[in-house]
Amino acid sequence: MAKITFLGAGSTVFAKNILGDSLLSPALRNSEFALFDIDAGRLRESELMLRVLNEKYGDQGKVVAYTDRKKALAGADYVINAIQVGGYKPSTVIDFEIPKKYGLRQTIADTLGIGGIFRALRTIPVMFDFAKDMEEVCPDAWFLNYTNPMPILTGAMLRYTGIKTVGLCHSVQVCADHLLRDLEMPRDRVRYQIAGINHMAWLLEVTRDGVDLYPEIKARAEKRPRPHGDLVRYELMKQFGYYVTESSEHLAEYLPYFIKSKYPELIERFNIPLDEYIRRCEVQIRRWNECRDQLVENPDLTHERTNEYGAYIMEAMETNEPYKIGGNVLNRGSITNLPAEAVVEVPCLVDSQGVSPTYVGDLPPQLAALNMTQINVQFLTLEAAVTLKKEHIYHAALLDPHTSSELTIDEIVALCDDLIEAHGDWLPKFK
């Protein structure tokens, strides 16, 4: 019997996806599912939901909700991380509203930019607490990180703790399929290679029956009726040659080209949804209030296996049957023109030996250069977190492509100071 610990289990829908997948896996269904969350109410709801699913699919697992984190972790084989430090309120709202006072607009603000920097700074100390507990009570467990900002948090675990960690995102496994679907191209017998960094990994190759699909993809992208929701990615593909994994609303705030106060017409031209994450949070909160009863204690609740990597990874490790993922790992020679300490998103093989990254080689130079604009911010944010030096927060923000394209040095420093003050005790004390 494996023990699977879910940190942030109050994310009931996501817990249903990962743990529901596990209940449908013969290799995992008799596991202990250890749930932990600091919100006792949400924890109870997830516990009730998972008990219903467990009973429906054979009642072979053991579902336990814990209010003591170390007890939840004790003896774990796998730890799934899906926390959000500071939540929607106050922290996410702060990450949007204070930059807005400076004229700095964002769309998602969870991976890069000023929002991503501060999300990382308030999350890394919690991650280090997790690692300390794990080193005491489950030192051999695998840590499956789903929390953003993915490269910074995964890098923190891999570079500064002894915990075996892989970062997991949703975008790699759907990238090629969604691109071809939107362009009304056949999706069967398609092969592809994706590599880069999280939220900026590149569709390096995409073929069907050995034929390169990029010429047709680019031709159809030019002719696709506008407006639509992928204009930023199409523009980047047009200028830099390759399609990128993450959505246009994410990508717009990672680059200096699209959200510009001096050129407000770009927002309409590229159909950029400013404040999108705020709207999503509000919709999710409203929908949760409406659908809670459909998930919690619903005797007719069912589950279909999703394309999330989590259960497939644990299954491969338990059975030694290899499975291929797009994983976030330290760059130990996978991408030869990115730094060794960077967290890269590359094809990995998973089996009982763990997660084994594959060799990619050099990225096209323009793609590696774009990745470095993100990696620089990631490195400096991590430096701020481990040294607690405020100057490195400034450095990270000053190097951020979108922030530095909109604000002056003095404005960026003042913005960082305002955010530090507004987040208060959600952040460590910087010197």
MITOR-102705 format. One record per residue (C-alpha): residue number from 1; chain; x, y, z. Coordinates in steps of 0.001 Angstrom, whole numbers. Each point is the difference from the previous one (the first is absolute). Layout:
<sites>
<NUM,"A",<X,Y,Z>>,
...
</sites>
This chain:
<sites>
<1,"A",<0,0,0>>,
<2,"A",<1422,3359,-1076>>,
<3,"A",<-675,3144,1998>>,
<4,"A",<-952,3021,-2079>>,
<5,"A",<-75,3299,1895>>,
<6,"A",<-1810,2962,-1517>>,
<7,"A",<1041,3429,1323>>,
<8,"A",<-2616,2603,-815>>,
<9,"A",<-2719,-2648,-113>>,
<10,"A",<-2655,2687,479>>,
<11,"A",<302,519,-3761>>,
<12,"A",<-2827,-2507,-334>>,
<13,"A",<-346,-36,-3790>>,
<14,"A",<3734,-460,-534>>,
<15,"A",<180,-2600,2757>>,
<16,"A",<-2785,-1857,-1791>>,
<17,"A",<2015,40,-3224>>,
<18,"A",<3260,-1330,1434>>,
<19,"A",<-1332,-2309,2703>>,
<20,"A",<-3001,-1067,-2061>>,
<21,"A",<2457,-1034,-2714>>,
<22,"A",<1893,-1962,2647>>,
<23,"A",<-3143,-1819,1104>>,
<24,"A",<-509,-1144,-3591>>,
<25,"A",<3547,-1394,-177>>,
<26,"A",<390,-3654,1050>>,
<27,"A",<3511,817,1213>>,
<28,"A",<-1153,2855,2270>>,
<29,"A",<-3611,-614,1020>>,
<30,"A",<926,-1762,3260>>,
<31,"A",<2203,2880,1173>>,
<32,"A",<-410,2125,3086>>,
<33,"A",<-1153,3436,-1156>>,
<34,"A",<1176,2475,2617>>,
<35,"A",<-1662,3412,-312>>,
<36,"A",<1301,3196,1580>>,
<37,"A",<-1151,3607,-215>>,
<38,"A",<104,2968,2353>>,
<39,"A",<-3682,694,-769>>,
<40,"A",<-1861,-2557,2120>>,
<41,"A",<-3288,526,-1822>>,
<42,"A",<1408,-551,-3465>>,
<43,"A",<2028,-2943,1282>>,
<44,"A",<-3157,-1656,1284>>,
<45,"A",<-1760,551,-3324>>,
<46,"A",<2841,-1649,-1926>>,
<47,"A",<68,-2885,2462>>,
<48,"A",<-3726,-635,-476>>,
<49,"A",<346,215,-3772>>,
<50,"A",<2880,-2460,-131>>,
<51,"A",<-1727,-2444,2350>>,
<52,"A",<-2974,-99,-2372>>,
<53,"A",<2276,-703,-2980>>,
<54,"A",<1998,-2579,1915>>,
<55,"A",<-3159,-1885,926>>,
<56,"A",<-1348,192,-3550>>,
<57,"A",<3192,-1449,-1486>>,
<58,"A",<502,-2968,2274>>,
<59,"A",<684,1468,3447>>,
<60,"A",<3567,-1276,-143>>,
<61,"A",<1759,3201,1032>>,
<62,"A",<258,1690,3351>>,
<63,"A",<-988,3661,181>>,
<64,"A",<1320,1968,2981>>,
<65,"A",<-218,3744,620>>,
<66,"A",<2721,1463,2195>>,
<67,"A",<194,3271,1905>>,
<68,"A",<3674,-676,864>>,
<69,"A",<2190,420,-3078>>,
<70,"A",<2872,-2122,1232>>,
<71,"A",<-2345,-2886,759>>,
<72,"A",<-1488,343,-3465>>,
<73,"A",<3501,-241,-1459>>,
<74,"A",<1311,-2801,2226>>,
<75,"A",<919,-3006,-2113>>,
<76,"A",<-1238,1530,-3237>>,
<77,"A",<1220,-1419,-3306>>,
<78,"A",<-1374,2901,-2040>>,
<79,"A",<-818,3564,977>>,
<80,"A",<-2187,2098,-2287>>,
<81,"A",<284,3752,449>>,
<82,"A",<-2894,2249,-1061>>,
<83,"A",<111,2868,2495>>,
<84,"A",<-658,3701,-509>>,
<85,"A",<1633,2074,2722>>,
<86,"A",<-2043,3085,782>>,
<87,"A",<-2923,-1161,-2132>>,
<88,"A",<-2107,2165,-2249>>,
<89,"A",<-489,2467,2833>>,
<90,"A",<2082,1702,1097>>,
<91,"A",<3059,-1001,-2006>>,
<92,"A",<-1142,-432,-3595>>,
<93,"A",<-2069,3172,148>>,
<94,"A",<3033,1871,1363>>,
<95,"A",<2174,-1342,-2832>>,
<96,"A",<-2386,1569,-2520>>,
<97,"A",<-1274,3163,1648>>,
<98,"A",<3235,1598,1196>>,
<99,"A",<1822,-348,-3356>>,
<100,"A",<-3112,1411,-1662>>,
<101,"A",<516,3229,1975>>,
<102,"A",<3330,357,-1800>>,
<103,"A",<-1598,-653,-3374>>,
<104,"A",<1354,-3558,-156>>,
<105,"A",<-2675,-2393,-1261>>,
<106,"A",<62,-3807,175>>,
<107,"A",<-2086,-2924,-1202>>,
<108,"A",<811,-3033,2207>>,
<109,"A",<2914,1101,2238>>,
<110,"A",<874,-3425,1378>>,
<111,"A",<3203,-990,-1826>>,
<112,"A",<2047,3036,-1002>>,
<113,"A",<-351,3744,257>>,
<114,"A",<-455,1860,3232>>,
<115,"A",<-2840,-2327,1021>>,
<116,"A",<2049,-3119,-610>>,
<117,"A",<2953,1393,1938>>,
<118,"A",<-2061,708,3104>>,
<119,"A",<-1946,-3242,-222>>,
<120,"A",<3356,-1787,64>>,
<121,"A",<1313,2038,2929>>,
<122,"A",<-2949,-871,2213>>,
<123,"A",<-91,-3664,-1083>>,
<124,"A",<3673,-1036,222>>,
<125,"A",<174,180,3827>>,
<126,"A",<-3008,-2321,221>>,
<127,"A",<1620,-2382,-2488>>,
<128,"A",<3158,-58,2097>>,
<129,"A",<-2133,-876,3039>>,
<130,"A",<-1481,-2887,-1989>>,
<131,"A",<3500,-1157,-911>>,
<132,"A",<1169,144,3617>>,
<133,"A",<-2924,-2171,1085>>,
<134,"A",<533,-2403,-2876>>,
<135,"A",<3691,-380,757>>,
<136,"A",<-1032,-1134,3483>>,
<137,"A",<-2969,-2277,-693>>,
<138,"A",<55,-1018,-3708>>,
<139,"A",<3470,776,-1408>>,
<140,"A",<-366,-2342,-2966>>,
<141,"A",<-3367,1306,-1175>>,
<142,"A",<-467,1617,-3400>>,
<143,"A",<-1324,3571,93>>,
<144,"A",<-2354,699,-2915>>,
<145,"A",<-281,3762,-227>>,
<146,"A",<-2999,1550,-1740>>,
<147,"A",<285,3430,1652>>,
<148,"A",<1058,3100,-1942>>,
<149,"A",<2340,1675,-673>>,
<150,"A",<1146,-3437,-1121>>,
<151,"A",<3674,563,-933>>,
<152,"A",<832,2076,3092>>,
<153,"A",<-1697,-2307,2502>>,
<154,"A",<1291,-3181,-1618>>,
<155,"A",<3464,1543,-132>>,
<156,"A",<-218,875,3686>>,
<157,"A",<-721,-3629,888>>,
<158,"A",<2609,-1485,-2337>>,
<159,"A",<2827,2440,771>>,
<160,"A",<-469,603,3720>>,
<161,"A",<-1569,-3167,1434>>,
<162,"A",<649,-3718,-217>>,
<163,"A",<-3504,-831,-1184>>,
<164,"A",<-514,-1772,-3324>>,
<165,"A",<-2191,2393,-1951>>,
<166,"A",<-1608,297,-3408>>,
<167,"A",<-2130,2930,-1110>>,
<168,"A",<-3172,-703,-1951>>,
<169,"A",<-2100,2243,-2213>>,
<170,"A",<-3140,-508,-2069>>,
<171,"A",<1086,1613,-3254>>,
<172,"A",<2546,-2378,-1526>>,
<173,"A",<-2295,-2956,-566>>,
<174,"A",<-2689,2076,-1734>>,
<175,"A",<2153,2457,-1964>>,
<176,"A",<218,-1683,-3409>>,
<177,"A",<-3503,-1449,163>>,
<178,"A",<-1631,3351,768>>,
<179,"A",<2048,1814,-2655>>,
<180,"A",<-1071,-2439,-2709>>,
<181,"A",<-3589,-83,1230>>,
<182,"A",<-308,3785,-161>>,
<183,"A",<1418,-19,-3530>>,
<184,"A",<-2350,-2829,-1066>>,
<185,"A",<2870,-2349,-849>>,
<186,"A",<27,-3797,544>>,
<187,"A",<1326,-1020,3409>>,
<188,"A",<545,-3707,-470>>,
<189,"A",<3461,-1502,-588>>,
<190,"A",<1658,3238,1143>>,
<191,"A",<3429,-19,1628>>,
<192,"A",<1621,2977,1672>>,
<193,"A",<2897,1138,2163>>,
<194,"A",<-337,2726,2640>>,
<195,"A",<2799,1539,2086>>,
<196,"A",<870,3296,1665>>,
<197,"A",<-1135,1350,3349>>,
<198,"A",<-3376,-165,1709>>,
<199,"A",<-2590,2225,-1677>>,
<200,"A",<2566,726,-2703>>,
<201,"A",<805,-3409,-1419>>,
<202,"A",<149,-314,-3748>>,
<203,"A",<-1683,-2285,-2471>>,
<204,"A",<3305,-769,-1693>>,
<205,"A",<-1337,-2640,-2370>>,
<206,"A",<-3490,-1063,-1021>>,
<207,"A",<-508,-2603,-2714>>,
<208,"A",<-2719,-2258,-1382>>,
<209,"A",<1121,-3194,-1679>>,
<210,"A",<3482,1529,-132>>,
<211,"A",<-1115,3204,-1756>>,
<212,"A",<881,3336,1628>>,
<213,"A",<-3268,1748,902>>,
<214,"A",<1464,3440,727>>,
<215,"A",<-414,1469,-3509>>,
<216,"A",<-3717,-826,3>>,
<217,"A",<-397,1089,3633>>,
<218,"A",<1484,3426,-736>>,
<219,"A",<-2069,449,-3160>>,
<220,"A",<-3234,-881,1774>>,
<221,"A",<873,2191,2991>>,
<222,"A",<296,3020,-2297>>,
<223,"A",<-3433,-678,-1487>>,
<224,"A",<-1880,-883,3192>>,
<225,"A",<-2934,2410,536>>,
<226,"A",<591,2650,2658>>,
<227,"A",<-411,732,2824>>,
<228,"A",<833,-3214,1808>>,
<229,"A",<1809,-971,3185>>,
<230,"A",<3410,-990,-1375>>,
<231,"A",<1219,3091,-1802>>,
<232,"A",<3033,591,2222>>,
<233,"A",<1317,-3522,-533>>,
<234,"A",<-571,254,-3738>>,
<235,"A",<1907,3296,-122>>,
<236,"A",<2895,-1500,1931>>,
<237,"A",<27,-2984,-2378>>,
<238,"A",<8,2395,-2954>>,
<239,"A",<2937,2016,1325>>,
<240,"A",<2080,-2701,1723>>,
<241,"A",<-963,-3054,-2028>>,
<242,"A",<-1517,-2324,2616>>,
<243,"A",<-3212,-472,1950>>,
<244,"A",<156,194,3795>>,
<245,"A",<-1739,-2205,2552>>,
<246,"A",<-1740,2511,2225>>,
<247,"A",<-3082,2051,-803>>,
<248,"A",<-26,3423,-1587>>,
<249,"A",<-1313,1654,3170>>,
<250,"A",<3016,-1335,1908>>,
<251,"A",<2468,778,-2756>>,
<252,"A",<-1146,3610,-415>>,
<253,"A",<1374,925,3434>>,
<254,"A",<3296,-1897,-397>>,
<255,"A",<1178,2226,-2846>>,
<256,"A",<500,3740,-551>>,
<257,"A",<-1976,171,-3242>>,
<258,"A",<-3711,-259,722>>,
<259,"A",<-1253,1725,3178>>,
<260,"A",<1210,3580,-426>>,
<261,"A",<-1619,3065,1493>>,
<262,"A",<1286,2142,-2883>>,
<263,"A",<-1694,-2260,-2538>>,
<264,"A",<-3384,-977,1458>>,
<265,"A",<-1190,-1099,-3441>>,
<266,"A",<2194,-3104,368>>,
<267,"A",<-2351,-1338,2669>>,
<268,"A",<-2869,-123,-2481>>,
<269,"A",<2151,-1056,-2938>>,
<270,"A",<1351,-3048,1825>>,
<271,"A",<-3153,-634,2054>>,
<272,"A",<1858,130,3324>>,
<273,"A",<-2177,-603,3085>>,
<274,"A",<1390,2341,2664>>,
<275,"A",<-744,-1067,3599>>,
<276,"A",<-1018,-3421,-1305>>,
<277,"A",<1107,-1917,3095>>,
<278,"A",<-2050,2250,2268>>,
<279,"A",<-3097,-773,-2060>>,
<280,"A",<777,-3715,12>>,
<281,"A",<371,-40,3762>>,
<282,"A",<-3319,1749,471>>,
<283,"A",<-1709,-2405,-2415>>,
<284,"A",<1564,-3014,1739>>,
<285,"A",<-1143,1217,3398>>,
<286,"A",<-3538,523,-1286>>,
<287,"A",<-76,-3332,-1805>>,
<288,"A",<1346,-1832,3039>>,
<289,"A",<-2846,1369,2073>>,
<290,"A",<-2383,-1234,-2682>>,
<291,"A",<1540,-3447,-601>>,
<292,"A",<1177,-936,3514>>,
<293,"A",<-2940,-2333,541>>,
<294,"A",<682,-1748,-3316>>,
<295,"A",<3489,-962,1194>>,
<296,"A",<-299,-406,3757>>,
<297,"A",<-1967,-2980,1302>>,
<298,"A",<-1605,-605,-3393>>,
<299,"A",<-638,-3767,-146>>,
<300,"A",<-200,149,-3799>>,
<301,"A",<3391,1688,-387>>,
<302,"A",<2189,-1576,-2687>>,
<303,"A",<3429,625,-1456>>,
<304,"A",<1667,-476,-3368>>,
<305,"A",<3753,-130,-198>>,
<306,"A",<1539,3319,-1026>>,
<307,"A",<3199,810,-1892>>,
<308,"A",<1725,1332,3141>>,
<309,"A",<3437,-1545,412>>,
<310,"A",<-186,-644,3752>>,
<311,"A",<-1618,-3446,125>>,
<312,"A",<1903,-1196,-3076>>,
<313,"A",<3296,912,1683>>,
<314,"A",<-838,-1837,3212>>,
<315,"A",<-1310,-2945,-1995>>,
<316,"A",<3248,-226,-2016>>,
<317,"A",<2101,128,3152>>,
<318,"A",<-2090,-2699,1674>>,
<319,"A",<-136,-2383,-2979>>,
<320,"A",<3327,776,-1738>>,
<321,"A",<-1907,411,-3250>>,
<322,"A",<1570,3077,-1655>>,
<323,"A",<-2091,3090,-686>>,
<324,"A",<1040,3157,-1860>>,
<325,"A",<-787,3432,1414>>,
<326,"A",<965,3608,-539>>,
<327,"A",<1641,677,3355>>,
<328,"A",<1621,2962,1699>>,
<329,"A",<3484,-988,1148>>,
<330,"A",<3444,1516,504>>,
<331,"A",<1818,438,-3291>>,
<332,"A",<2762,-2550,376>>,
<333,"A",<969,1,-3657>>,
<334,"A",<-3460,-394,-1538>>,
<335,"A",<-59,3397,-1738>>,
<336,"A",<3599,843,-774>>,
<337,"A",<-371,3740,-571>>,
<338,"A",<-1845,737,3265>>,
<339,"A",<1638,175,3455>>,
<340,"A",<514,-3161,2038>>,
<341,"A",<-1805,1471,3028>>,
<342,"A",<-3086,940,-2004>>,
<343,"A",<-3174,-2044,326>>,
<344,"A",<-894,-1204,-3467>>,
<345,"A",<-3102,-1718,-1321>>,
<346,"A",<1102,-2968,-2084>>,
<347,"A",<-1129,-3508,-914>>,
<348,"A",<680,-2383,2907>>,
<349,"A",<-392,-3746,423>>,
<350,"A",<-1507,-1205,3274>>,
<351,"A",<392,-3487,1483>>,
<352,"A",<949,-1566,3338>>,
<353,"A",<3362,1777,-162>>,
<354,"A",<-1705,3387,53>>,
<355,"A",<-110,2818,-2550>>,
<356,"A",<2676,-73,-2709>>,
<357,"A",<253,3126,-2203>>,
<358,"A",<894,-529,-3658>>,
<359,"A",<2592,1794,-2121>>,
<360,"A",<-1291,2802,-2222>>,
<361,"A",<3163,1869,-1022>>,
<362,"A",<51,3651,-1047>>,
<363,"A",<-3242,1893,-411>>,
<364,"A",<-152,2325,-2998>>,
<365,"A",<1939,3066,1222>>,
<366,"A",<-2960,2377,-79>>,
<367,"A",<-2013,-2375,2190>>,
<368,"A",<2813,-442,2509>>,
<369,"A",<324,3798,144>>,
<370,"A",<-3704,408,772>>,
<371,"A",<246,-2683,2677>>,
<372,"A",<2937,1826,1591>>,
<373,"A",<-2121,3120,491>>,
<374,"A",<-2173,-2132,2282>>,
<375,"A",<2827,-1987,1607>>,
<376,"A",<1747,3214,1089>>,
<377,"A",<-3094,1042,1972>>,
<378,"A",<-363,-3507,1452>>,
<379,"A",<3621,-47,1194>>,
<380,"A",<-204,3407,1663>>,
<381,"A",<-3321,-771,1686>>,
<382,"A",<1468,-3180,1424>>,
<383,"A",<3069,1928,1126>>,
<384,"A",<-2244,2438,1863>>,
<385,"A",<-1850,-2859,1670>>,
<386,"A",<3089,-1827,1255>>,
<387,"A",<2057,3055,1017>>,
<388,"A",<-2933,2157,1198>>,
<389,"A",<1691,2978,-1653>>,
<390,"A",<-2498,2551,-1237>>,
<391,"A",<2388,1182,-2709>>,
<392,"A",<-516,-3270,-1878>>,
<393,"A",<-3757,597,-73>>,
<394,"A",<765,3259,-1764>>,
<395,"A",<2404,-1791,-2351>>,
<396,"A",<-2616,-2585,-933>>,
<397,"A",<-2613,2666,-696>>,
<398,"A",<2448,2194,-1925>>,
<399,"A",<860,-2950,-2237>>,
<400,"A",<-3603,-1002,-635>>,
<401,"A",<-739,716,-3679>>,
<402,"A",<-3523,1379,411>>,
<403,"A",<605,1975,3197>>,
<404,"A",<3195,1613,-1293>>,
<405,"A",<-1647,933,-3295>>,
<406,"A",<-2726,1971,1803>>,
<407,"A",<1590,1554,3108>>,
<408,"A",<3123,1952,915>>,
<409,"A",<2605,-1294,2450>>,
<410,"A",<-1335,2233,2769>>,
<411,"A",<-3575,-1116,-663>>,
<412,"A",<972,-3672,95>>,
<413,"A",<1835,373,3300>>,
<414,"A",<-2921,1925,1511>>,
<415,"A",<-2456,-2611,-1283>>,
<416,"A",<2004,-2801,1632>>,
<417,"A",<66,1914,3293>>,
<418,"A",<-3741,513,-143>>,
<419,"A",<-593,-3690,-659>>,
<420,"A",<2293,-1048,2840>>,
<421,"A",<-1939,2236,2360>>,
<422,"A",<-3409,-1100,-1284>>,
<423,"A",<744,-3732,277>>,
<424,"A",<1229,471,3574>>,
<425,"A",<295,-3274,1899>>,
<426,"A",<-638,-2072,-3117>>,
<427,"A",<3635,756,-857>>,
<428,"A",<3174,-679,1984>>,
<429,"A",<1899,3011,1316>>,
<430,"A",<2432,1340,-2575>>,
<431,"A",<3074,2063,815>>,
</sites>
